[in-house]
Amino acid sequence: MLNKVVLFMVLLSHYPLQITYTTTVDEMNELGKMEDGEIEGVLRLSVPMSFGLSHLSPALEEFASLHPKLHLQIDFSDRQVDMIAEGLDLAFRISELEDSSMQARKIVPIKFALLASPEYLEQYGLPKHHDDLQNHLQLRYGSGSEDRWRLVDPAGRKVNIHLSGQMSANNGDFLCQMAINGHGLVMLPTFIAWRALQSRALVKVLPEYKITSVAAYAVYPQNRFLPKKSRVLIDFLVDYFKDNVYWDEK
């Protein structure tokens, strides 16, 4: 038993990779101690930047107040992480998570919208059909390798939109502000754009078209013993956001 090897999986956002991980009986006993009484120790988290700062932060603050003996160690980053190598207990990721090998629990649904400022639309015109988008500028999320938007038209047909643009960035808050300033159309999750939508600094473009929704998930290594501190946080966040997706309220 003392030298027993326990297999774990590295769980990445989109590219799972199987490796081996060893633990001792003493380490397992330490995990078991957390099952009794108040949770304590260190809980190491990886959290996406924009969603984490804007929406997870208040929830984590409330959770920390409920569990004063627990130390939260949080990495705010959108990068892919090696959870085993970096000693992470949980990672929160926004994706479709189509790979069934991933161990994950859905926290909250994430919707997207195609957006522009009223001033931009006044200058370039309001698109009424996806073909009209070819006359517009795109603010692109990422490095530029993914240069198309995927929409579903009112008849249920899938369409891919390729546009040119002056800017691309790996931060949605930056792109949101650039759209507000009139630099082009942008596709953003509503948890980033909700205040701009409420103030009408941004408006929806082609709202009758559908955009695939994803979700925010709590993920952890496949087959790993999930200690009480991780389970309690996941349960708390599921309950916290259950009736509190305020950014999608009309």
C-alpha positions as CSV (number, residue, x, y, z in Angstrom):
1,M,0.0,0.0,0.0
2,L,2.8,2.4,0.9
3,N,4.2,2.4,-2.7
4,K,0.9,2.1,-4.5
5,V,0.8,4.2,-7.6
6,V,-2.4,6.1,-8.4
7,L,-3.1,7.1,-11.9
8,F,-4.4,10.5,-12.6
9,M,-5.2,12.5,-15.7
10,V,-4.0,16.0,-16.6
11,L,-7.1,17.9,-17.5
12,L,-6.5,20.8,-19.8
13,S,-9.1,23.2,-21.2
14,H,-9.3,21.5,-24.6
15,Y,-6.4,19.1,-24.9
16,P,-6.4,16.3,-22.3
17,L,-3.1,14.4,-21.9
18,Q,-2.8,11.2,-19.9
19,I,0.2,11.0,-17.5
20,T,0.9,9.2,-14.2
21,Y,0.9,10.7,-10.8
22,T,2.0,9.1,-7.5
23,T,0.8,9.7,-4.0
24,T,1.6,8.1,-0.7
25,V,-0.7,6.8,1.9
26,D,0.2,9.7,4.2
27,E,-0.9,12.1,1.5
28,M,-4.2,10.2,1.2
29,N,-4.7,10.3,4.9
30,E,-4.2,14.1,4.9
31,L,-6.9,14.3,2.2
32,G,-9.1,12.1,4.3
33,K,-8.8,14.4,7.4
34,M,-10.5,17.2,5.4
35,E,-13.7,15.0,5.4
36,D,-14.2,15.7,9.1
37,G,-15.1,19.1,10.6
38,E,-14.4,22.5,9.2
39,I,-12.5,22.7,5.9
40,E,-9.0,24.1,6.1
41,G,-5.6,24.1,4.4
42,V,-4.9,25.5,0.9
43,L,-7.2,25.4,-2.1
44,R,-5.3,26.2,-5.3
45,L,-7.4,27.5,-8.2
46,S,-6.9,28.6,-11.8
47,V,-9.6,31.1,-12.9
48,P,-10.2,32.8,-16.3
49,M,-9.3,36.5,-16.2
50,S,-12.4,38.4,-17.1
51,F,-15.0,36.1,-15.7
52,G,-12.9,35.5,-12.6
53,L,-12.4,39.2,-11.8
54,S,-15.9,40.4,-12.7
55,H,-18.1,37.5,-11.5
56,L,-16.2,34.8,-9.6
57,S,-14.5,37.3,-7.3
58,P,-17.6,38.3,-5.2
59,A,-18.5,34.6,-4.9
60,L,-15.0,33.6,-3.8
61,E,-15.0,36.4,-1.3
62,E,-18.3,35.2,0.2
63,F,-16.9,31.6,0.2
64,A,-13.8,32.7,2.0
65,S,-15.8,34.4,4.7
66,L,-17.7,31.2,5.3
67,H,-14.5,29.2,5.6
68,P,-11.9,31.4,7.5
69,K,-9.5,28.5,8.0
70,L,-9.2,27.9,4.3
71,H,-6.5,29.7,2.3
72,L,-7.5,30.4,-1.4
73,Q,-4.5,30.6,-3.8
74,I,-5.8,31.9,-7.1
75,D,-4.2,32.2,-10.5
76,F,-6.1,34.5,-12.7
77,S,-5.2,33.5,-16.3
78,D,-6.7,32.4,-19.6
79,R,-3.8,30.1,-20.4
80,Q,-4.0,26.3,-20.5
81,V,-2.7,24.8,-17.4
82,D,-1.1,21.5,-16.4
83,M,-3.0,20.9,-13.2
84,I,-0.8,18.1,-11.9
85,A,2.5,19.9,-12.6
86,E,1.3,23.2,-11.1
87,G,-0.4,21.6,-8.1
88,L,-3.9,22.9,-8.8
89,D,-6.9,21.5,-7.1
90,L,-9.5,23.0,-9.4
91,A,-9.5,25.0,-12.7
92,F,-12.5,27.0,-14.0
93,R,-12.8,27.0,-17.8
94,I,-15.3,28.4,-20.3
95,S,-15.7,26.0,-23.1
96,E,-17.9,23.3,-24.7
97,L,-16.0,20.5,-23.1
98,E,-17.0,17.9,-25.7
99,D,-14.3,15.5,-24.6
100,S,-15.9,12.9,-22.4
101,S,-12.6,12.1,-20.6
102,M,-12.8,15.5,-18.8
103,Q,-13.9,15.4,-15.2
104,A,-16.0,18.6,-14.9
105,R,-19.1,20.1,-13.3
106,K,-21.1,22.8,-15.0
107,I,-21.3,26.0,-12.9
108,V,-23.2,28.5,-15.1
109,P,-24.3,28.8,-18.8
110,I,-22.4,31.3,-20.9
111,K,-24.1,33.1,-23.8
112,F,-22.6,35.2,-26.6
113,A,-23.8,38.1,-28.7
114,L,-22.6,40.0,-31.8
115,L,-22.3,43.6,-30.8
116,A,-21.4,47.1,-32.1
117,S,-21.8,50.7,-30.9
118,P,-24.7,52.8,-32.2
119,E,-22.1,55.3,-33.5
120,Y,-20.3,52.6,-35.5
121,L,-23.6,51.3,-37.0
122,E,-24.6,54.8,-37.9
123,Q,-21.4,55.2,-39.9
124,Y,-21.2,51.7,-41.5
125,G,-24.9,50.7,-41.5
126,L,-27.0,48.1,-39.6
127,P,-26.6,44.6,-41.0
128,K,-29.9,42.9,-41.8
129,H,-28.5,39.7,-43.2
130,H,-25.2,37.8,-42.6
131,D,-24.0,38.8,-46.1
132,D,-24.1,42.4,-44.9
133,L,-21.4,41.7,-42.4
134,Q,-18.8,41.6,-45.2
135,N,-18.9,45.4,-45.3
136,H,-17.8,45.6,-41.6
137,L,-14.7,45.4,-39.5
138,Q,-14.1,42.6,-37.0
139,L,-12.6,42.9,-33.5
140,R,-11.2,39.4,-33.1
141,Y,-10.6,37.4,-29.9
142,G,-7.3,35.5,-29.9
143,S,-4.2,35.5,-32.0
144,G,-6.0,35.6,-35.3
145,S,-5.7,31.8,-36.1
146,E,-9.5,31.5,-35.6
147,D,-10.8,34.2,-38.0
148,R,-14.4,33.3,-38.4
149,W,-17.7,33.7,-36.5
150,R,-20.1,30.8,-36.5
151,L,-23.8,31.7,-36.6
152,V,-27.1,29.9,-37.2
153,D,-29.5,31.9,-39.4
154,P,-33.3,32.1,-38.7
155,A,-33.9,29.1,-41.0
156,G,-31.5,27.0,-39.0
157,R,-28.6,27.1,-41.5
158,K,-25.1,27.3,-40.2
159,V,-23.0,30.2,-41.6
160,N,-19.3,31.0,-41.2
161,I,-18.3,34.7,-41.3
162,H,-14.9,35.8,-42.3
163,L,-14.1,39.5,-41.8
164,S,-11.0,41.7,-41.9
165,G,-10.2,44.0,-39.0
166,Q,-7.5,46.1,-37.5
167,M,-7.4,44.6,-34.0
168,S,-7.2,41.2,-32.3
169,A,-6.6,40.6,-28.7
170,N,-6.7,37.9,-26.1
171,N,-8.7,39.9,-23.6
172,G,-12.5,40.4,-24.0
173,D,-12.7,43.5,-21.8
174,F,-10.2,45.3,-24.1
175,L,-12.2,44.2,-27.2
176,C,-15.5,45.4,-25.5
177,Q,-14.0,48.8,-25.0
178,M,-12.7,49.0,-28.5
179,A,-16.2,48.1,-29.8
180,I,-17.7,50.9,-27.6
181,N,-15.2,53.3,-29.1
182,G,-16.4,52.4,-32.6
183,H,-13.6,50.2,-34.0
184,G,-15.8,47.4,-35.3
185,L,-18.1,44.5,-34.6
186,V,-17.2,42.1,-31.8
187,M,-18.6,38.7,-30.6
188,L,-18.4,38.6,-26.8
189,P,-19.8,36.6,-23.9
190,T,-22.6,38.6,-22.3
191,F,-20.9,38.4,-18.9
192,I,-18.3,40.8,-20.4
193,A,-20.7,43.1,-22.4
194,W,-23.7,43.2,-20.0
195,R,-23.1,46.7,-18.6
196,A,-22.5,48.1,-22.1
197,L,-25.7,46.5,-23.3
198,Q,-27.7,47.9,-20.4
199,S,-26.4,51.4,-21.0
200,R,-26.7,50.9,-24.8
201,A,-23.1,51.7,-25.3
202,L,-23.3,48.5,-27.4
203,V,-26.3,47.0,-29.1
204,K,-26.9,43.5,-30.5
205,V,-26.4,42.9,-34.2
206,L,-28.5,40.3,-36.0
207,P,-30.2,39.2,-32.8
208,E,-32.4,36.8,-34.6
209,Y,-29.3,34.7,-35.4
210,K,-28.2,32.1,-32.9
211,I,-24.7,31.8,-31.5
212,T,-23.7,28.5,-29.7
213,S,-23.7,28.8,-26.0
214,V,-21.1,27.2,-23.8
215,A,-20.7,27.1,-20.0
216,A,-18.3,27.8,-17.2
217,Y,-17.1,24.5,-15.7
218,A,-15.1,23.5,-12.6
219,V,-12.6,20.9,-13.8
220,Y,-10.3,18.6,-12.0
221,P,-8.0,15.7,-12.9
222,Q,-9.7,12.5,-14.0
223,N,-10.0,9.8,-11.3
224,R,-8.3,12.0,-8.7
225,F,-9.6,11.9,-5.1
226,L,-11.6,15.1,-4.8
227,P,-11.2,16.4,-1.3
228,K,-14.0,18.0,0.6
229,K,-12.6,21.6,0.2
230,S,-13.0,21.3,-3.6
231,R,-16.4,19.7,-3.5
232,V,-17.7,22.3,-1.0
233,L,-16.5,25.2,-3.3
234,I,-18.1,23.6,-6.4
235,D,-21.4,23.1,-4.6
236,F,-21.3,26.6,-3.3
237,L,-20.7,28.1,-6.8
238,V,-23.4,26.0,-8.4
239,D,-25.9,27.3,-5.8
240,Y,-24.5,30.9,-5.9
241,F,-25.1,31.2,-9.7
242,K,-28.3,29.1,-9.9
243,D,-30.6,32.0,-9.6
244,N,-28.1,34.8,-10.0
245,V,-27.1,35.0,-13.7
246,Y,-27.6,38.7,-13.4
247,W,-25.7,39.6,-16.5
248,D,-28.4,38.0,-18.7
249,E,-31.3,39.6,-17.0
250,K,-33.5,41.7,-19.3
